[in-house]
């Protein structure tokens, strides 16, 4: 399943519903869900792996724990601002 900015401009109560639905689908069907988002907090809540892109190129593809203290300055700044 591929979803793009699934909770952009959505009321916070519905964000929780959407996120729990995505988690349920993932757990029940063991399906991979690719989420395109600028929301780093949401990606930490929902994802096991994160692919960080800039200008259409993959910069990092790591376990989400890596992104809590990334090495690359651009990624540090992006995570800090979000």
N, C-alpha and C positions, 0 to 999 in steps of 0.2 A: 504494500500500500504506500503511495506517495501522497503527502499532503503538504500544502504550501501555506505558511503562516495561519495555522488552524484557529488561532484565537486572537488575531489582530482585530482591534476595535470591538471586542466582545465584553459584555458585562462580566465582572469578576466571578459572580455566582455561576455563570455558564462556563467560564474557563475551567473551574473545578470539575464540572460535569463532563466537558469535552476531554479533559485530561484523564479522568477516571475511566471514561469509555475507551479511550485509546489504550490504556493499561490493560483493561479487561480483554479487549480484542487480542492484544499481544499475548497475554497469558493463556487465554482460552484456545486460540488457534495456532499459537506458536509461530506467528507470522512476523516478518520483518516489517517495520514501519519506518519509512524515511520521512523525516520532518524537516522542512526548510523553514528556518526561523532566524530572526535577529535577537530573539529573547534567550539570553544565556541561562537565566534562572530556570526557565521552562525546560531547556535542553538538559540541564543538570537533573531536574526532577524526572524526566521521562526517558532519557537515553542512556544506554550502556556505553556506546561509542559516539564520538563526535568527529565530524569532518569539518574542518575550518577552511573556508575558501576566501580568496581575495582576487579580484579581477578575473574571475572565471577559472582560477587555478587552485588546486588543492595545496594548502600550505601545511596542514597537519591532519592526521587521521589517527586518533589515539583514544584510549579509554577515558571516560569523562573525568576521572581523578586527575589526570595530567593537566587538564584545563583549569583546575583550581589554583595551580601555580605554574603556568606555562613559562617556557624559556624565551620565546620570541617576543620582542617588545611590542610589536603590532598587536599580537594576540593578548598580551597583558593589558594593554590599553583598552582594547575592545571589551574584554571581560570586566575590567574595572568600571567602564562607563555604562555597562548594561547591568 
